């Protein structure tokens, strides 16, 4: 069933719809279970990584490295995102029998959907800014190995504060707007009607996404140059962290391109809208699940601290 917003409606008007009929409920539930499983895995690994950084026998070594503070700030956001996706957004979007039961509770404005949509938008902006910062951190490690530690001791605190403050520039219009649900597939999803039409989230995200594309590309080129020309000046563990960050940067840059499309090109090139939505959707999963797995694969010491600690506690 198609869903169209009424041309004029007040903030508190109900916006009802009929859920689409699912021809294969079992398949929908299976897809949900698979997605929820790897999302929970990503959250669990990030929790273990944070515990290792701040509680393992090598915690002082990790805490003396600014990269791990930056990764922790992003991991906290990822833990929230993945758990909310697993137990809310994917649940209502994939488990079709829940749609006619749960949807009517959200036909009128709800603090639950408002909070969910606001936080999801905030977190997406946070991760874009975080990637700029982490990429810069790795670049300075490669090209300024002597001054890197001193530099980040001086700027780490203001950088972390800025990371958490800047995303508020993206969500202010959502706080003023009507958040509603609409049928999506055989479930439903959350959307919003902008109170101030020009200030849609895709446009506001550009203030982060365009600098992200430009800066991450510059940092990428400089870092690759540093790794190839100045290889002897960087430790193996730092080299692996840098390669890991470069791959994360490519993912975030791809997400930034999807936001540029939705802000400027969606109306003129509607034929690729479904593809861009799919890319944005899969980038979310890859970012949140790839990051902890890749970090553990590339960092043997961190991996040993996590799993040896678990074995000792189990014994």
Long-range contacts (C-beta under 8 A, 24 or more apart in sequence): 1-183, 3-182, 3-183, 5-180, 5-193, 9-178, 11-109, 11-178, 12-108, 12-109, 13-108, 14-107, 14-108, 15-107, 15-108, 15-180, 15-181, 15-182, 16-104, 16-107, 17-103, 17-107, 17-182, 17-183, 17-188, 18-183, 19-96, 19-99, 19-100, 19-103, 19-183, 19-186, 19-187, 19-188, 20-96, 20-99, 20-183, 20-185, 20-186, 21-186, 22-96, 22-97, 22-186, 25-96, 25-97, 28-94, 28-95, 28-96, 28-186, 29-94, 29-95, 31-94, 32-90, 32-91, 32-94, 32-95, 35-85, 35-86, 35-90, 35-94, 35-285, 36-86, 36-87, 36-90, 36-91, 38-285, 38-289, 39-82, 39-83, 39-85, 39-86, 39-90, 39-285, 39-288, 39-289, 40-82, 40-83, 40-86, 41-289, 42-78, 42-82, 42-288, 42-289, 42-291, 42-292, 42-293, 43-78, 43-79, 43-82, 43-83, 43-86, 43-288, 45-292, 45-293, 45-296, 46-75, 46-78, 46-79, 46-82, 46-291, 46-292, 47-79, 48-306, 48-310, 49-75, 49-292, 49-295, 49-296, 49-302, 49-306, 50-75, 50-76, 51-306, 52-302, 52-305, 52-306, 52-309, 53-302, 56-305, 56-306, 56-309, 57-305, 58-301, 58-305, 62-302, 64-149, 66-137, 66-149, 66-152, 66-153, 66-156, 67-134, 67-137, 67-138, 67-141, 67-241, 69-156, 69-160, 70-130, 70-133, 70-134, 70-137, 70-156, 70-159, 70-160, 71-134, 71-295, 73-130, 73-160, 73-163, 73-164, 74-126, 74-127, 74-130, 74-134, 74-291, 75-291, 75-292, 77-123, 77-126, 77-127, 77-130, 78-127, 78-287, 78-288, 78-291, 78-292, 80-119, 80-123, 81-120, 81-123, 81-284, 81-288, 82-288, 82-289, 84-116, 84-119, 84-120, 85-284, 85-288, 88-116, 89-116, 89-120, 89-189, 89-190, 92-187, 92-188, 92-189, 93-184, 93-185, 93-187, 93-188, 93-189, 94-185, 94-186, 94-187, 95-187, 96-185, 96-186, 96-187, 98-187, 99-183, 99-186, 99-187, 99-188, 103-181, 103-188, 106-180, 106-181, 106-188, 107-181, 109-178, 109-179, 109-180, 110-179, 113-179, 113-180, 113-181, 113-190, 114-174, 114-179, 116-190, 117-174, 117-179, 117-190, 117-191, 117-192, 118-171, 118-174, 118-175, 118-179, 121-167, 121-170, 121-171, 121-174, 121-201, 122-167, 122-168, 122-170, 122-171, 123-167, 124-170, 124-205, 124-255, 125-166, 125-167, 125-169, 125-170, 125-171, 125-205, 125-208, 126-163, 126-164, 126-167, 127-252, 127-287, 128-205, 128-208, 128-209, 128-212, 128-252, 128-255, 128-256, 129-162, 129-163, 129-166, 129-167, 129-208, 129-212, 130-163, 131-212, 131-216, 131-248, 131-249, 131-252, 132-211, 132-212, 132-215, 132-216, 132-219, 133-159, 133-163, 134-245, 134-248, 134-249, 135-215, 135-216, 135-219, 135-220, 135-223, 135-245, 135-246, 135-249, 136-215, 136-219, 137-245, 138-219, 138-223, 138-241, 138-242, 138-245, 138-246, 139-219, 139-222, 139-223, 139-226, 141-234, 141-238, 141-241, 141-242, 142-222, 142-223, 142-226, 142-227, 142-230, 142-233, 142-234, 142-238, 142-242, 143-222, 143-223, 143-225, 143-226, 143-230, 145-230, 145-233, 145-234, 166-208, 167-208, 169-204, 169-207, 170-201, 170-204, 170-205, 170-207, 170-208, 171-201, 172-199, 173-199, 173-200, 173-201, 173-204, 174-201, 200-263, 202-259, 202-262, 202-263, 202-266, 203-263, 205-259, 205-263, 206-259, 206-260, 206-263, 208-256, 209-255, 209-256, 209-257, 209-259, 209-260, 210-256, 210-260, 212-252, 212-253, 212-256, 213-253, 213-256, 213-257, 213-260, 216-249, 216-252, 216-253, 217-253, 219-249, 220-246, 220-249, 220-250, 237-299, 237-301, 240-298, 240-299, 241-295, 241-298, 241-299, 243-298, 244-294, 244-295, 244-298, 247-290, 247-294, 248-287, 248-290, 248-291, 251-283, 251-286, 251-287, 251-290, 252-287, 254-279, 254-283, 255-280, 255-283, 255-287, 258-283
